[in-house]
Amino acid sequence: MIVLLRRGSFACVLTAALFLMAASGIHADTTATLSQLLPRDHRFEVTNPGEAVAAIVAGCDRCDWAEPGREAVVMKLSVDGGYSQHLLLTRGEMPAEYRVMLGPLAAGPHRLTLERDAARSSKGAGEVAIRSMDVHTYGPSAPEYAWLNRAPILHARPGTVERFSDVPLMMYVEALGAPPAEYRYTVIFSHEDGGTPTDRLMATWGRSTDIEFVYGIQPGQSGEPREEYQGEDHEILPFRGRRAGNHPLLWVATDNNMVTDTGPDAIRFAPAPALVTLENVSRETVMDVNPWLYAIMAAELQREGRIQADAKPGSARIPDPRTFVYVEGCGELQDATAAFDVGIRGPDLAPVWYPTDRGDARFRIARSGCFRVAVPIPASVEPADVTAIRVRAYTRPPRRGEAPLAPGKGSAVMSRINALFVLDAAFKPQRSALQWTGRIEAVGEGPAVDLPLRPR
């Protein structure tokens, strides 16, 4: 089971498991004996041909993403005797649902085979138990078909599966336009080995998972589809690679999980994408409705030695993620960076302010749109203890070859505070009742500006 870090203690394994099951929509009798161990065949009949998605409810004895040597079992999936993909059971002992794409299947009988990849599985992980397997196909007339049959398949970056690090946990897709004409696919990885240190990630993104756009498709000017992927240095490049059916094949190629459209044979992953709408919210809201992602995030940080109770800014370590207050806001930065001050009710009811940049300019937001930030709070707080928030703006540093901008030139124009929350013992967001919409400007190097929160 994933070790869940309470403030000062470890959480109850059974409680955490039940929470993860509930978050997956699984309501199983926990007294039932797990059975149907690997290897296992699942035979099924396809009536209408289409894109197949398998829902596999499974757990593995003694698996714990936070514990070296017991992280996960790696399963090999085959369809009708041919290799399909690998699947990591990242979510511990109690059965949880994993949804994967099996690709296009013709009408008729088929066989899905699950085997343990002993060479890649943690040596201390126990038996895998399958609670259930179900396969559903989506034909061309189904609304899901349009975005399922174009979803990419990811090949693993060498070393990631072997170290149980930076693994793809979930894929989601945005359908843009009315009717939808553009589809954008994004993967949530458990972490990134390269790029921004963990303490800065929490201060400027409110997470240590890595959320990366990997592939998009939309109509081109000539009527042919225009396909693109996010390559090294975040460059958006045209996709010209191979496919499995209609599914583009991608390879994770960098330590910060950028991809390429060519690569060697490697194990691959095909998580079934979840359709999401992200209007006036950040990408991190996908984690909020899938809180098991926070649990795995924290477990990987614990295993890699990145959690330390008294971690200081600049140390690349953080306290327990459940000691943070998370803020989601939307705004436009004009030649500026920005930070928030979070007001926590003090003994005399006046707010005690905690700055999200923690006194370090590198910990400030440098992008417009909807964004997530987080700041650790020394004492345990409840959502109702968050009573105020204010924003500060700073004129941005000069770009390469650019003269410094005049003080006061930058500004942050805020339009929304969507959420203020903490994570409970099982990593489920517990929200404050306060929010705000409007228009307030903070000027670079000027005073902090209060945002008038109101009950939602």
Rosetta blueprint (number, residue, H / E / L):
1 M L
2 I L
3 V L
4 L L
5 L E
6 R L
7 R L
8 G L
9 S L
10 F E
11 A L
12 C L
13 V H
14 L H
15 T H
16 A H
17 A H
18 L H
19 F H
20 L H
21 M H
22 A H
23 A H
24 S L
25 G L
26 I L
27 H L
28 A L
29 D L
30 T L
31 T L
32 A L
33 T L
34 L L
35 S L
36 Q L
37 L E
38 L L
39 P L
40 R E
41 D E
42 H E
43 R E
44 F E
45 E E
46 V E
47 T L
48 N L
49 P L
50 G E
51 E E
52 A E
53 V E
54 A E
55 A E
56 I E
57 V E
58 A E
59 G E
60 C E
61 D L
62 R L
63 C L
64 D L
65 W L
66 A L
67 E L
68 P L
69 G L
70 R L
71 E L
72 A L
73 V L
74 V E
75 M E
76 K E
77 L E
78 S E
79 V E
80 D L
81 G L
82 G E
83 Y E
84 S E
85 Q E
86 H E
87 L E
88 L E
89 L L
90 T L
91 R L
92 G L
93 E L
94 M L
95 P L
96 A E
97 E E
98 Y E
99 R E
100 V E
101 M E
102 L E
103 G E
104 P E
105 L E
106 A L
107 A L
108 G E
109 P E
110 H E
111 R E
112 L E
113 T E
114 L E
115 E E
116 R E
117 D L
118 A L
119 A L
120 R L
121 S L
122 S L
123 K L
124 G L
125 A L
126 G L
127 E L
128 V E
129 A E
130 I E
131 R E
132 S E
133 M E
134 D E
135 V E
136 H E
137 T E
138 Y E
139 G L
140 P L
141 S L
142 A L
143 P L
144 E L
145 Y H
146 A H
147 W H
148 L H
149 N L
150 R L
151 A L
152 P L
153 I E
154 L E
155 H E
156 A L
157 R L
158 P L
159 G L
160 T H
161 V H
162 E H
163 R H
164 F L
165 S L
166 D L
167 V L
168 P E
169 L E
170 M E
171 M E
172 Y E
173 V E
174 E E
175 A E
176 L E
177 G L
178 A L
179 P L
180 P L
181 A L
182 E E
183 Y E
184 R E
185 Y E
186 T E
187 V E
188 I E
189 F E
190 S L
191 H L
192 E L
193 D L
194 G L
195 G L
196 T L
197 P L
198 T H
199 D H
200 R H
201 L H
202 M H
203 A H
204 T H
205 W H
206 G L
207 R L
208 S L
209 T L
210 D E
211 I E
212 E E
213 F E
214 V E
215 Y E
216 G E
217 I E
218 Q E
219 P E
220 G L
221 Q L
222 S L
223 G L
224 E L
225 P E
226 R E
227 E E
228 E E
229 Y E
230 Q E
231 G L
232 E H
233 D H
234 H H
235 E L
236 I E
237 L E
238 P E
239 F L
240 R L
241 G L
242 R L
243 R E
244 A E
245 G L
246 N L
247 H E
248 P E
249 L E
250 L E
251 W E
252 V E
253 A L
254 T L
255 D L
256 N L
257 N L
258 M L
259 V E
260 T E
261 D L
262 T L
263 G L
264 P L
265 D L
266 A L
267 I L
268 R E
269 F E
270 A L
271 P E
272 A L
273 P L
274 A E
275 L E
276 V E
277 T L
278 L L
279 E L
280 N L
281 V L
282 S L
283 R L
284 E L
285 T H
286 V H
287 M H
288 D H
289 V L
290 N L
291 P L
292 W H
293 L H
294 Y H
295 A H
296 I H
297 M H
298 A H
299 A H
300 E H
301 L H
302 Q H
303 R H
304 E L
305 G L
306 R L
307 I E
308 Q L
309 A L
310 D L
311 A L
312 K L
313 P L
314 G L
315 S L
316 A L
317 R L
318 I E
319 P L
320 D L
321 P H
322 R H
323 T H
324 F E
325 V E
326 Y E
327 V E
328 E E
329 G E
330 C E
331 G E
332 E E
333 L E
334 Q E
335 D L
336 A E
337 T E
338 A E
339 A E
340 F E
341 D E
342 V E
343 G E
344 I E
345 R E
346 G L
347 P L
348 D L
349 L L
350 A L
351 P E
352 V E
353 W E
354 Y E
355 P E
356 T L
357 D L
358 R L
359 G L
360 D L
361 A H
362 R H
363 F H
364 R L
365 I E
366 A L
367 R L
368 S L
369 G E
370 C E
371 F E
372 R E
373 V E
374 A E
375 V E
376 P E
377 I L
378 P L
379 A L
380 S L
381 V L
382 E L
383 P H
384 A H
385 D H
386 V E
387 T E
388 A E
389 I E
390 R E
391 V E
392 R E
393 A E
394 Y E
395 T E
396 R L
397 P L
398 P L
399 R L
400 R L
401 G L
402 E L
403 A L
404 P L
405 L L
406 A L
407 P L
408 G L
409 K L
410 G L
411 S E
412 A E
413 V E
414 M E
415 S E
416 R E
417 I E
418 N E
419 A E
420 L E
421 F E
422 V E
423 L E
424 D L
425 A L
426 A L
427 F L
428 K L
429 P E
430 Q E
431 R E
432 S L
433 A L
434 L E
435 Q E
436 W E
437 T E
438 G E
439 R E
440 I E
441 E E
442 A E
443 V E
444 G E
445 E L
446 G L
447 P L
448 A L
449 V E
450 D E
451 L L
452 P L
453 L L
454 R E
455 P E
456 R L
